[in-house]
Amino acid sequence: MKNRLLIILISVIMIFSFAGCASYDVQPSSSGSSAGVSAEKELSVLSMKTFESKAGKFGDVKDLTGDYGYDAALVSSKDNINYIYMYLPGADMAESIITDGDGDGEKDKDITVEKEGSNYALYIQDSDTLYAQYLRVGNMIVAVSGKHSAKDRAASAADSFFKELGYNL
């Protein structure tokens, strides 16, 4: 059952990621620090409500929370940039969803780790059809994706959106 839910989740993420080629309050980390980038500091996890309030300015928030046991939301902007939020049961699951999108147990070759700290990692996916940046903070994922042909626009949108959320990567 757990594997079936993971496969469904991966499918939903991939569909919405490729659709871009066509969204709670801040919870402090265990150290109590606020969002900010430093190898010594931990980043804070955002609530879905905070994500919705920030990403909602780009388009309608689609609440994807269902029977999966975690919160998820998607905003697709008019310029085909997707903003995705997921709050998963564990950090290992969050990392696996990012790095093993097809669920075959092997890390995807088009995804690289750009930066990482004690409780976060910033991943870049640069494939023939998709460009995405995934920020994993603990068991939360915030992603910004778009068509590969709009790579520069998607990268700029990710950088500014992460900063707006308080992540100065």
N, C-alpha and C positions, 0 to 999 in steps of 0.2 A: 504494500500500500504506500509506504514512504517513497519507494523508487518511482511508483506511478505518479505521485504528486510532484516529485522532482522533475520528471519528464514533462509533465503538463506545464510546470512553471517554466522550464527551459524553452518549451515550445512557445509559450506566451511571450517571453522576453524576445525570442528571435522574431516572432511575427511583428511585435511592436518595433523592434529595431529596424526590421526591413520596411515597416510601414513608414518610417522616417524617410526612407528612400521613396516614399508616397506622401496623480500629484498628491497635528500633534504639537507641542512646545518643546524647546530644547531640553534634553535630559543631560545633566552633567555626567561626565565620565567618572570612573571610580576615584580618580585623583581630584575631582572637583574642578578641573581646569576648563576654561571655555575654549571655543573653537579658535584655532590658530595653529600654524605649522611650525613645529620644532621637533627634532628627534627626541628631545627630552620630555615634551608634553604630549598628552593624549588629546585627540580631537573628541569633541562632544557629538553624540548621536542626535539627529534631528527627529522630531516627531513628524508624523504624516501631516498633521494640521499645519505645522510650520512650512513644510514642503508645499502643501496646497496653496497657502497664502502667497508664497513667493513665485511659484511656477504658474499659478492661475492667471497671472497677467499676460501670459503668452498664449492662452487658449483655455478651452474647457477642460476641467479636471475630470478624468474618468477614474472612478474608484474601482480598482480591480480586486479589492479585498473580497474574499469568498470563503470557501470551505477549506482553504489551504492551511489555515492556522497562522497567517501572517498578513501584515498590511502591505498593500501595493497600490500605486497610482500612476497614471500616465497623463501627460499633457502633450499634445501635438500642436505645434505652432503653425501659423499660416505659411511660414517659410520652410515647412517640412523638417523642422528640428524637433526631436522628441526629448522630453524631460521625464525621467522615470524614477520612481521611489519604491524601494522594497525594504521591509523590516522583517528579517528572517529569524528562524529559531536559533541559529548559531553562526559564528564567524566562518567556520569551515564550510558550511553550506553556501554562505554568501560568496566566498572565494571560489568555490567549485562552480557556481552558476556563472561567474564571470570568466573563469579560465578554461572551463570545459563546456562550452555552449551546446555542443551536440550530444553530451552525455555519454561519450564512448570511453571515459576514464583516462583519456590522454589530454594534456594541456594543448589548447589551440595555439597554432604557430603564429597567428596574426595578432595575438595579444601579448603586450609587453608591460612590465612594471616600470612606470616612470619615476615614481617616488614612493617611499614607504617609511613608516615610523612605528612606534610601539603598538598602536592599535589601528592603524590605517594603511591603506595602499591606494595609489592612483594608477589605474591601468589604462592603456591606450590600445584600441583595436583599430587597425588600419588594413582593411581588406580591399579587394577589387570593387566591392559594392557598398561597403559601410565604413564610416569613421565614427568612433565612439570613445568617450572618456567615461570611465567608471570609477567613482570614488567609493571605496569600501571603508567604513568606519565601524569596527567591531562587526556586528551582524546586520548593519544597515548598508544599503547600496543606493547611491544617487548617480544616475547616468544621464548623459547628454549625447544624443546620436543624430546622425543625418546621412544622407547619401555621400558616397565617396567623392562625387563630383562637387559637393558643397563642403569639402573637408575644411577649408579655411574658415568658413562661416560657422560650422559646427564646433571647431576648436575654439574660436573666439567666444561663441555662446557658452561653451563649457567653462572657460576661464572666468568670464564675467558672472555666470550663475553661481559657480562655487564661491567666488568672492562675496557675492550678495548673501550667500548662506553663512558667511563668516569663516570660510576656509580659504586662507590666503596661501595657496599652494604656489 
